[in-house]
Amino acid sequence: MHGNPTHSPASQSRSPSVYRATHDPDSSARLSTTVSHALADCMGTDVTDGYVSLYDAIDPEALDRLFRPRHDGRQRSGGSLDFTVRDHYVTVSSDGEILIEPPARR
């Protein structure tokens, strides 16, 4: 997976069934790529098979622009975006945290 993601069970404040990944904003990977890979991992599919497509829910380029560092290099602080892909509820936070809640677990 791109973006040096990490996967772990969700914190105690969230359901343990939530899939978690982290995007490294200092990596060469785009946030949308990390989200796509996290979704594919969560769904148990290969990202290259075309089953996971962010285009059905959001504009991947807009997602990348929304949370990219400021022009002076500082990271953006605060904010998140929620959307659904193939019935998986996705939350992307400005700090790089990606949470995916599968449909059977909601």
Beta strands, then each sheet from edge to edge (+ up, - down):
strand 1: 8-9
strand 2: 19-22
strand 3: 80-85
strand 4: 88-93
strand 5: 97-101
sheet 1: 1+ 2- 5+ 4- 3+
end
